[in-house]
Amino acid sequence: MTLLAVERMKLFTTRSPWWCAVLALAVTVGFAALMAGTASAESPITIAATQFGYGFGLMVVMVMAALAITTEYRFSTIRATFQAIPNRTAALLAKTTVVALLAAVIGEIAAFGSWGIATVIEPTADLAINTPFEWRAIAGIGAVYGFAAVIAVSVGVLVRHSAGAISVLLIWTSLLENLIMLIPRVGRDIHQWLPFNVAHQFVTGDPDPSARAIQDGPGLSDAVLSPWPALAYFAGFAVVLLVIALTVANKRDA
Amino acid sequence: MIEATGLTKHYGRTVAVDHLSFTVEAGRVTGFLGPNGAGKSTTMRMVLGLDRPTSGDVRIDGKHYRDLKLPLTTVGALLDAKWVHPNRSARAHLRWLAKATKLPRKRVDEVLDLVGLGSVANKNAGGFSLGMSQRLGIAAALLGDPKVLLFDEPVNGLDPEGILWIRRFMHRLAAEGRTVFVSSHLLSEMAQTAQDLVVIGRGKLIYQGTVSDFVENATENTVLVRSPELTRLADLLRADGVQVVEDGDSIRVANLASSAIGELAAAHRIVLHELNPQLGSLEEAFIQLTGESVEYHAHDKEPTA
C-alpha cells in the first residue's frame, strides 16, 4: 500500500497526467457530441456511435502511461526510486497499478461522459443502456484503457525514451496492426490475433441484432474470439509484456 | 562500514572498475579520490545497488544494499543533484521519498530547513540553481537520518559560497559521528574534509590509508632558500650530493631538513634571507601516484628545437 501511495504522489505532482486526462476526455466526449449533433432521423445516434472517439482517447492514455515511466528515466528519478525501494519489481508493479487504475478511471469517465453528452444533445434517441453489448460498449472502455496502460508502461520500461516509446506505441496501434492485413494470404489471419484488434472486439463484438450501420460507430473488429475471451487475451498480452519488462529492469543497470 | 571485495564492472569491452577492494570505516570521513573517468561514480552506483557488478561484491554493514530494509534510513546518498523531476516541487520530491521510507511528513520540512531551502520548498526543482539542487540532494540524503552517507563530487561546479557551505556541512556530519564517503577529483578538497583516503585510477586501487600518510609518502619535501650568495650555497649543497633546483632568485633543496641547510650556511658564514620548508603539494602527490592511471592523457609534445 505504501508503494501505491508513493507512485500516486509521484504521478499527481507533475502536470502531464492531468493534461493527458483532460485531452483524452476532450477528444472522446468531443467526438460523441459531434456524432450526436450530426445524427438524423434516418441514422439515429446509437450507444455504439457515442463511443466513436474511444480509439483516440486510447492513444492519449497510452502516451500518458508511457510518459509516467519514461520521464523517470529521462530525469533519472528512477534511480532515486530504486534507491528508496531497491525491490524493483515491487516499485514498478506499484507504478503500473497506479497508472493502469488512472487509465481505467479516465476510460470510464470518457465513456460515460460521451454517452452523457449524447443524451443531452439527443434526448429523444434511444440511449438506454440495457443489453450486455451496450454495457460492454461503454463500461468496457475503462478495462481496455487500463490494460493498454499496462502495455504502455511495459514498453516505456523497455525503451526508456519518451519519443521512442510513444512512437512504438502509436505506430503499432494506428499503423502496424492495419498494415499487417496487407500481407498476402496470412495477413488477415495474423490480424485477427493482434492485441489491439482483439481488444476492439471486446468493445464492439457481438453487436445487438438491431441492424446498425457500421459507419455509425467504431468499425468492427475481425477478431474471432468472443468479447470476454478477447478481453482476457488482451490482458494476457499486457501481463506477458509486463513480465518481460520487469525481468529486463531487474537485470539492467538503473 | 562499507566493504568492497574484488568489485569489477565492465561496460562492453571497457573495464570501468577492476577488482577493487577497500573498506570505509564507520564514523570517519573517507575521501574517494581519482581522476575523472577513474570509476568513482560507477563504484558508488554499485554500492547503492543501481549498477550490477560484473563480479565481486560490496556490502554495507555486512548487507547488500537491496537487502536493506527502508534503505534511506541506513544509507543516504547524493550521486547527482539533477536526479529530480524539474516540474515537481522540492517538497513534493522529498514527500514521496519520505513516504517510501515510512517517515512522517514533518521530517520533510525539517530537512528542508536544515539545508536552508524552507522558503523555496514549493518551487519546482527545475528552476533551482546547481547550488540549490545540491542542497535539495543533501536534504534527500539526510531524510532518513542515515548513519552512512555517500556523496559523489558534491562541490563540482559550485561557486565558492556553495563549496564552503558543503565543506562545513561535511564537517558537521562527521562531527555527528556519521560515516561519510565522498568522492572528488580534487585532492585539496579532500585534504580539508577527509581523514581516510581511497585512491583509484583506471578502476584499480592505488592507495588506501590516512590522508596524512598519503601526503607524507607520496610527496617530495623541498625547502625554499633565498640568499645573496645563492650560487655559493647551491654549490656547497651539490658538493654534499643534495639535489638543488634553481628557481629565479631562490633555490629549492630537495630532501634535506631546513635545520641542516641553516647549519651548513652558518658554518660557511652565508647570509640567509629565507629558509622556508615547502610541504609537497597534494596535487603533485596525486599526479605522481595516479599519473600512470589517468585514462585520458593530454599528450604534451616536447618542443623539438
Interface residues (C-beta under 8 A of the other chain):
Chain A: T2 L3 A5 V6 M9 K10 T13 T14 R15 T71 E72 F75 S76 T77 R79 A80 T81 F82 Q83 A84 I85 P86 N87 K251 D253 A254
Chain B: R45 L48 G49 L50 D51 R52 Y65 R66 D67 L68 P71 L72 A77 L79 D80 K82 W83 V84 H85 P86 N87 R88 S89 A92 R95 W96 L97 K99 A100 T101 K102 A140
